[in-house]
Amino acid sequence: MYNMIKIVVSCLLLCLFAMSSCHHGGDTANRQKQTGDTMHQKLEILNKQIEADASNPDLYNLRAKCYLLDHDFDNALKDVNKAISLDNNKSASFVTLSDIYLLMGKPGESKDALNKAISKNPRDTDALLKLAKLYLIIKDYKNCYATVKQLLAIDNGNASAYFTRAIGLLEQGDTIHAVNDLKQAVDKNQQYFEAFVQLGELYSMKKDPVAELYLKNALTLRPSSREALYILGLYYQETGMYDKAIATYHQLAISDTAFREASYNTGYIYLVYLKDFKKAVQFFSESIKKDPTYFEAFFNRGYAYELSGDFRNAYDDYQKSLKIKVNYDKAIEGLNRLDKVNVKK
């Protein structure tokens, strides 16, 4: 089964130290060009401001962030160190330094910079949140939770703090307390897409109808979300609402034309539940077009052929499945069944 928990955690880690000027969603070539143009303009403005006020640490910190967004680590480090040399009591500069180190693959240095930021300003919620997330990445749950607790004592409405702790609790298998934190996250921030998706995933695993509500809330925020649409489709499929499942997978196939599971799951519904083998073949074929190495799709298309009496095409698909995944048990069993009726390729 497609594991959305892993997807949400991956998104959390990828966006861990994302800056406010970053965009959500997939970047097109046009957006990348616009972002590059905007970055160039920002740098030009900051260069002029620094020329006019060369002793202002905040300007160097801002320029370091711009360089970081462009993955220009050398200039980013140069500027943030300049900012710190001008005023080493500003926690924001150390937070930027931690961002740079993390993106350079130096989590230890990143943690040290965050601790330095917090020592300068114990109420810096940005630094505390990033430190909690960093502890989550390295699976230091005890310090993660302690940092979240420290942050919530300052800002009880910080939705990201609840979400961060929830992910840690899920990783440790404490679903009950994780759900409580996720509910807090969406209560504090009703635009918290990732928390809605995660709640939808957890409730769908229990086939609880509230899953549909959470996932539809997520889709209100991001109508084309692969995660939300797929989990909602699975929820409908596993609770016997096949028409809704098919419609949801159709919507997903339109919004993400490369996503093989949308057509595969539709084929599975027609094969197993609706017994419409012709349509099952159609959708498994669509899935194979998206991924010619999808051995499960070849097998299930073969099984649909077999159940419809088209033994030669079934034999061919079982063979194709075996070529992709050697010793695939289901395909071998299928071929053995067909051998009993003397089907030859």
C-alpha positions as CSV (number, residue, x, y, z in Angstrom):
1,M,0.0,0.0,0.0
2,Y,1.1,3.5,-0.8
3,N,2.4,4.8,2.5
4,M,1.4,8.4,2.9
5,I,2.9,8.7,6.3
6,K,6.3,8.4,4.7
7,I,5.4,11.0,2.1
8,V,4.3,13.5,4.8
9,V,7.4,12.9,6.8
10,S,9.6,13.3,3.7
11,C,7.8,16.6,3.0
12,L,8.5,17.7,6.5
13,L,12.2,17.0,6.3
14,L,12.5,18.5,2.8
15,C,10.8,21.7,3.9
16,L,12.4,21.7,7.4
17,F,14.3,24.9,7.1
18,A,12.3,26.3,4.1
19,M,12.3,30.1,4.0
20,S,9.2,32.2,3.6
21,S,10.1,33.1,0.0
22,C,10.1,29.4,-1.1
23,H,7.1,28.2,-3.1
24,H,5.0,25.1,-2.5
25,G,4.3,22.6,-5.2
26,G,6.2,21.6,-8.3
27,D,8.3,24.2,-10.1
28,T,7.8,24.9,-13.7
29,A,10.5,26.3,-15.9
30,N,8.7,29.6,-16.0
31,R,8.4,29.7,-12.2
32,Q,12.1,28.9,-11.9
33,K,12.9,31.8,-14.2
34,Q,10.7,34.1,-12.3
35,T,12.3,33.1,-9.0
36,G,15.7,33.6,-10.5
37,D,14.8,37.0,-11.7
38,T,13.3,37.9,-8.4
39,M,16.4,36.7,-6.6
40,H,18.6,38.8,-8.8
41,Q,16.5,41.8,-8.1
42,K,16.6,41.2,-4.4
43,L,20.4,40.9,-4.5
44,E,20.8,44.1,-6.4
45,I,18.7,46.0,-3.9
46,L,20.6,44.5,-0.9
47,N,23.9,45.2,-2.6
48,K,23.0,48.9,-2.8
49,Q,21.6,48.9,0.7
50,I,24.9,47.4,2.1
51,E,26.9,49.9,0.1
52,A,25.0,52.7,1.9
53,D,25.0,51.0,5.3
54,A,27.9,48.7,5.5
55,S,27.7,48.2,9.3
56,N,24.1,46.9,9.4
57,P,24.2,43.2,10.3
58,D,20.5,42.6,9.4
59,L,21.3,43.4,5.7
60,Y,24.1,40.9,5.6
61,N,21.8,38.3,7.1
62,L,19.1,39.0,4.5
63,R,21.7,38.7,1.7
64,A,23.0,35.4,3.2
65,K,19.4,34.0,3.0
66,C,19.2,35.0,-0.7
67,Y,22.5,33.3,-1.4
68,L,21.3,30.3,0.5
69,L,18.1,30.0,-1.7
70,D,20.4,29.9,-4.7
71,H,22.6,27.3,-2.9
72,D,25.5,29.6,-3.0
73,F,26.9,28.4,0.3
74,D,30.2,30.2,0.1
75,N,28.7,33.7,-0.2
76,A,26.0,32.8,2.3
77,L,28.5,31.8,4.9
78,K,30.6,34.8,4.2
79,D,27.6,37.1,4.7
80,V,26.2,35.5,7.8
81,N,29.6,35.4,9.4
82,K,29.9,39.1,8.6
83,A,26.5,39.7,10.3
84,I,27.7,37.8,13.4
85,S,31.0,39.7,13.5
86,L,29.0,43.0,13.5
87,D,26.6,41.9,16.2
88,N,26.9,38.4,17.8
89,N,23.8,38.9,20.0
90,K,21.3,38.6,17.2
91,S,19.7,35.1,17.3
92,A,18.4,35.5,13.7
93,S,21.9,35.4,12.3
94,F,22.7,32.1,14.0
95,V,19.4,30.6,12.7
96,T,20.5,31.5,9.2
97,L,23.8,29.9,9.9
98,S,22.0,26.7,11.0
99,D,20.1,26.7,7.7
100,I,23.3,26.9,5.8
101,Y,25.0,24.1,7.7
102,L,21.9,21.8,7.4
103,L,21.7,22.3,3.6
104,M,25.5,21.6,3.4
105,G,24.9,18.3,5.1
106,K,26.3,19.3,8.5
107,P,23.5,18.6,11.1
108,G,25.9,18.8,14.0
109,E,27.0,22.3,13.1
110,S,23.4,23.2,12.4
111,K,22.4,22.1,15.9
112,D,25.2,24.0,17.5
113,A,24.1,27.2,15.7
114,L,20.5,26.8,16.8
115,N,21.6,26.3,20.4
116,K,23.7,29.4,20.1
117,A,20.6,31.3,18.7
118,I,18.5,30.1,21.7
119,S,21.2,31.1,24.1
120,K,21.1,34.6,22.7
121,N,17.3,34.7,22.7
122,P,15.5,31.9,24.7
123,R,12.2,33.0,23.3
124,D,13.2,32.7,19.6
125,T,10.4,30.4,18.5
126,D,11.8,30.0,15.0
127,A,15.0,28.7,16.4
128,L,13.2,26.4,18.9
129,L,11.0,24.9,16.1
130,K,13.9,24.2,13.8
131,L,15.8,22.6,16.7
132,A,12.8,20.4,17.5
133,K,12.6,19.3,13.8
134,L,16.4,18.7,13.7
135,Y,16.1,16.4,16.7
136,L,13.3,14.7,14.9
137,I,15.5,14.1,11.9
138,I,18.2,12.5,14.0
139,K,15.5,10.6,15.9
140,D,16.4,12.1,19.3
141,Y,12.8,12.0,20.4
142,K,13.5,13.0,24.0
143,N,15.1,16.3,23.1
144,C,12.6,16.8,20.3
145,Y,9.7,16.7,22.8
146,A,11.5,18.7,25.4
147,T,12.1,21.5,22.8
148,V,8.5,21.4,21.6
149,K,7.4,21.7,25.2
150,Q,9.7,24.7,25.6
151,L,8.3,26.3,22.5
152,L,4.7,25.7,23.4
153,A,5.3,27.4,26.8
154,I,6.1,30.5,24.8
155,D,3.6,30.1,22.0
156,N,0.8,27.7,22.8
157,G,-0.7,28.3,19.3
158,N,2.2,27.2,17.3
159,A,0.7,24.5,15.0
160,S,4.0,23.4,13.6
161,A,5.2,22.5,17.0
162,Y,2.2,20.1,17.6
163,F,2.7,18.6,14.1
164,T,6.4,18.0,14.7
165,R,5.8,16.3,18.0
166,A,3.0,14.2,16.3
167,I,5.4,12.9,13.7
168,G,7.8,11.8,16.4
169,L,5.0,10.1,18.3
170,L,3.9,8.3,15.1
171,E,7.5,7.1,14.5
172,Q,7.5,5.7,18.0
173,G,4.1,4.0,17.6
174,D,2.1,6.3,19.9
175,T,-0.9,6.9,17.6
176,I,-3.3,8.1,20.2
177,H,-1.2,11.0,21.4
178,A,-0.1,11.7,17.8
179,V,-3.7,12.1,16.8
180,N,-4.3,14.5,19.7
181,D,-1.4,16.7,18.5
182,L,-2.5,16.6,14.9
183,K,-5.9,17.8,16.0
184,Q,-4.3,20.6,17.9
185,A,-2.3,21.5,14.8
186,V,-5.4,21.9,12.6
187,D,-7.3,23.6,15.4
188,K,-4.5,26.2,15.7
189,N,-4.1,26.5,11.9
190,Q,-7.0,25.5,9.7
191,Q,-4.8,25.8,6.6
192,Y,-2.4,23.1,7.8
193,F,-2.5,20.8,4.8
194,E,0.0,18.2,6.0
195,A,-1.8,17.7,9.3
196,F,-5.2,17.2,7.5
197,V,-3.6,14.6,5.2
198,Q,-2.0,12.8,8.2
199,L,-5.2,12.7,10.1
200,G,-7.0,11.4,7.0
201,E,-4.4,8.7,6.6
202,L,-4.7,7.6,10.2
203,Y,-8.5,7.5,10.3
204,S,-8.7,5.8,6.8
205,M,-6.5,3.0,8.2
206,K,-9.3,2.4,10.7
207,K,-12.0,2.8,8.0
208,D,-13.4,5.6,10.1
209,P,-15.8,7.9,8.1
210,V,-14.1,11.0,9.6
211,A,-11.2,10.3,7.3
212,E,-13.3,11.6,4.4
213,L,-13.8,14.9,6.2
214,Y,-10.1,15.4,6.9
215,L,-9.1,14.5,3.4
216,K,-11.7,16.8,1.8
217,N,-10.4,19.6,4.0
218,A,-6.9,18.9,2.7
219,L,-8.2,18.9,-0.9
220,T,-10.0,22.2,-0.3
221,L,-6.5,23.6,0.3
222,R,-4.8,21.7,-2.5
223,P,-7.3,20.3,-5.0
224,S,-4.7,18.4,-7.0
225,S,-2.8,16.9,-4.1
226,R,-1.5,13.4,-5.0
227,E,-1.3,12.4,-1.3
228,A,-4.9,13.5,-0.4
229,L,-6.5,12.1,-3.5
230,Y,-4.8,8.8,-3.3
231,I,-5.6,8.2,0.4
232,L,-9.2,9.3,-0.2
233,G,-9.4,6.9,-3.2
234,L,-8.1,4.1,-1.0
235,Y,-10.5,4.9,1.8
236,Y,-13.4,4.7,-0.7
237,Q,-12.0,1.5,-2.2
238,E,-11.5,-0.3,1.2
239,T,-14.9,0.7,2.5
240,G,-16.8,-0.5,-0.6
241,M,-17.6,2.8,-2.2
242,Y,-16.3,1.8,-5.5
243,D,-17.9,4.4,-7.7
244,K,-16.4,7.2,-5.5
245,A,-13.0,5.4,-5.5
246,I,-13.0,5.2,-9.3
247,A,-14.0,8.9,-9.6
248,T,-11.3,9.9,-7.2
249,Y,-8.6,7.9,-9.0
250,H,-9.8,9.4,-12.3
251,Q,-9.3,12.9,-10.8
252,L,-5.9,11.9,-9.6
253,A,-4.9,10.5,-13.0
254,I,-5.9,13.8,-14.6
255,S,-3.9,15.9,-12.1
256,D,-0.9,13.6,-12.1
257,T,-0.6,11.9,-15.4
258,A,2.6,10.0,-14.5
259,F,1.1,8.4,-11.3
260,R,0.8,4.7,-12.1
261,E,-1.2,3.7,-9.0
262,A,-4.3,5.7,-10.0
263,S,-5.0,3.5,-13.0
264,Y,-3.7,0.4,-11.3
265,N,-6.1,0.7,-8.4
266,T,-9.0,1.4,-10.7
267,G,-8.1,-1.8,-12.6
268,Y,-7.9,-3.7,-9.4
269,I,-11.5,-2.5,-8.4
270,Y,-12.8,-3.7,-11.8
271,L,-10.9,-7.0,-11.5
272,V,-11.6,-8.0,-7.9
273,Y,-14.8,-6.3,-6.9
274,L,-16.8,-5.4,-10.0
275,K,-15.7,-8.4,-12.1
276,D,-15.5,-6.3,-15.3
277,F,-12.4,-7.9,-16.8
278,K,-12.5,-5.9,-20.0
279,K,-12.2,-2.6,-18.1
280,A,-9.7,-4.1,-15.7
281,V,-7.5,-4.8,-18.7
282,Q,-7.9,-1.3,-20.0
283,F,-6.8,0.3,-16.7
284,F,-3.9,-2.1,-16.1
285,S,-2.7,-1.3,-19.6
286,E,-2.8,2.4,-18.8
287,S,-0.7,1.8,-15.7
288,I,1.8,-0.2,-17.8
289,K,2.1,2.7,-20.2
290,K,3.1,4.9,-17.3
291,D,5.6,2.4,-16.0
292,P,6.7,-0.5,-18.3
293,T,8.5,-2.1,-15.3
294,Y,5.3,-2.4,-13.3
295,F,5.3,-6.2,-12.9
296,E,2.2,-6.3,-10.7
297,A,0.2,-4.5,-13.4
298,F,1.4,-7.1,-16.0
299,F,0.3,-9.9,-13.6
300,N,-3.1,-8.5,-12.9
301,R,-3.7,-7.7,-16.5
302,G,-2.8,-11.3,-17.2
303,Y,-5.2,-12.5,-14.5
304,A,-8.0,-10.4,-16.0
305,Y,-7.2,-12.0,-19.4
306,E,-7.3,-15.4,-17.7
307,L,-10.6,-14.9,-16.0
308,S,-12.1,-13.6,-19.3
309,G,-10.9,-16.8,-21.1
310,D,-8.2,-15.1,-23.1
311,F,-5.5,-17.6,-22.1
312,R,-2.9,-16.7,-24.7
313,N,-2.7,-13.0,-23.6
314,A,-2.8,-14.1,-20.0
315,Y,0.2,-16.4,-20.7
316,D,2.1,-13.6,-22.4
317,D,1.5,-11.1,-19.5
318,Y,2.6,-13.7,-16.8
319,Q,5.8,-14.2,-18.8
320,K,6.4,-10.4,-19.0
321,S,5.8,-10.1,-15.3
322,L,8.4,-12.8,-14.7
323,K,11.0,-11.1,-16.9
324,I,10.8,-8.0,-14.8
325,K,10.6,-9.8,-11.4
326,V,12.3,-13.2,-11.5
327,N,10.7,-16.0,-9.5
328,Y,7.5,-13.9,-8.9
329,D,5.3,-16.5,-7.2
330,K,1.9,-15.2,-8.5
331,A,3.1,-15.2,-12.1
332,I,4.6,-18.7,-11.7
333,E,1.3,-20.0,-10.3
334,G,-0.6,-18.3,-13.2
335,L,1.6,-20.0,-15.7
336,N,1.2,-23.4,-14.0
337,R,-2.6,-23.0,-14.1
338,L,-2.4,-22.2,-17.9
339,D,-0.1,-25.2,-18.5
340,K,-2.9,-27.4,-17.2
341,V,-5.0,-26.3,-20.1
342,N,-2.1,-26.6,-22.6
343,V,-1.8,-22.9,-23.3
344,K,1.3,-22.1,-25.3
345,K,2.8,-18.7,-25.9
